[in-house]
């Protein structure tokens, strides 16, 4: 394996808007986003030989159905379990495919329609078993709180009791990301909110309120991944995949909390973020070099957990860091500059990766961070990707 096969992002495309579109099909949303990504890249669909997605039916479409409907003929495909948290893994899989020569040009992303399922008021009648919500799937047990918000609410209450954070501290995250979303015309929600609006919104599961939870959005987003060698003949400046860290699993990891908090099977211990140092070392950067951080913000407290897991804040201090304006566009560490899942839209976080690429090539419009050259996707689940506009 040589460095000429360094994986890069060379194009991105989305639907014109994110929101709820009852009259549009999943395939229509996917087609619009992928067509825009290919046009942005400067290649035809006949040159595309790889496809990676993280969701299938009913919220999206399985890889084979997508290739059939869009007249794609690819030699490499991968599809993950139907959850947003596989976005980072999907991009990593595409990066490894081009670096090892398995594929030349891989599209990663999806067309997504959260309103397509009848249990959410949508058009398709689907049983829980058809979307994987059976057996050991901890987010949807057969009884009790039957959605991810339940597990996150429990972890949030634990964090609040342990460190002294409050619901009003979460409000600052909602307010900030809504301000970011207002600068992106694609956003599902762009109307400003203030702290009082957040505090007046109804509880979904105490202590999480309406504005602490991401919406159910429809839309599409794709990126095109290839090698640095191939990128040399394309019109766009590439974003280099400088470093990656895989999705973590085990007794010390819980979907809705930072390690060390004592949630579920975790031991309670003093968390040391130095365990995440290797992802920065591999990229040839330090945390101080990160110009913007992007995290999977299905719920506002995920911001706290990501900041602490990745060492930007000491355990129990992230709520103060976010409350004091440090995650805003002009803050110490801008986060989710497009508004994130919470306001830009729940496009499974592919919109996060599109925003990262656009930041690096200076095309984030009013959201643009001056001289951005290093950005990071890092989740509470332990996975991360660092993108740079220079080869590591």
CORFEN-V192407 format. One record per backbone hydrogen bond with DSSP energy under -0.5 kcal/mol. CO is the residue of the C=O (numbers start at 0). NH is the residue of the N-H. Records with the same first field share a line. If there is no record, write none. Layout:
# CORFEN-V192407
CO->NH + NH
This chain:
# CORFEN-V192407
1->4
2->5
3->228
5->227
6->240
7->225
8->238
10->223
12->221
18->217
20->23
24->28
25->29
26->30
27->31
28->32
29->33
30->34
31->35
32->36
33->37
34->38
35->39
36->40
37->41 + 42
40->234
43->46 + 47
44->47
48->74 + 75
49->106
50->77
51->108
52->79
53->82
55->58 + 59
58->112
61->65
62->66
63->67
64->68
65->69
66->71
67->70
75->50
77->52
80->82
82->85
83->86
85->89
86->90
87->91
88->92
89->93
90->94
91->95
92->96
93->97
94->98
95->99
96->101 + 102
97->100
104->48 + 49
105->224
106->51
107->222
109->220
111->218
112->115
113->116
114->122
115->123
116->119 + 121
117->120
123->117 + 125
126->129 + 130
127->130 + 132
128->131
131->133
133->136
135->137
136->139
137->140
143->145
146->149 + 150
147->151
148->152
149->153
150->154
151->155
152->156
153->157
154->158
155->159
156->160
157->161
158->162
159->163
165->169
166->170
167->171
168->171 + 172
169->172 + 173
170->174
171->175
172->176
173->177
174->178
175->179
176->180
177->181
179->182
180->183
182->184
183->186
185->17
193->197
194->198
195->199
196->200
197->200
201->209
204->207
207->203 + 204
208->211
209->212
211->299
214->216
216->113
217->18
218->111
219->14
220->109
221->12
222->107 + 224
223->9 + 10
224->105
225->7
226->230
227->231
228->231
229->232
230->233
237->239
238->8
239->241 + 387
242->385
244->383
249->252
253->256
256->253
257->260
259->268
262->265
266->261 + 268
268->270
270->272
271->274
272->275
273->276
275->278 + 279
276->279 + 280
277->281
278->282
279->283 + 284
280->283
285->288
286->289
288->290
290->333
291->375
292->335
293->377
294->296
295->297
297->213
298->301
299->302 + 303
300->304
301->305
302->306
303->307
304->308
305->309
306->311 + 312
307->310
313->316
316->319 + 320
317->321
318->322
319->323
320->325
321->324
324->327
325->332
326->334
327->330
333->292
335->338
338->342
339->342 + 343 + 344
340->214
342->188
343->187
344->346
346->349
348->352
349->353
350->354
351->355
352->356
353->357
354->358
355->359
356->360
357->362
358->361
363->366
364->367
367->369
368->371
372->388
373->290 + 291
374->386
375->293 + 377
376->384
378->381
380->247
382->378
383->244
384->376 + 386
385->241 + 242
386->374
387->239
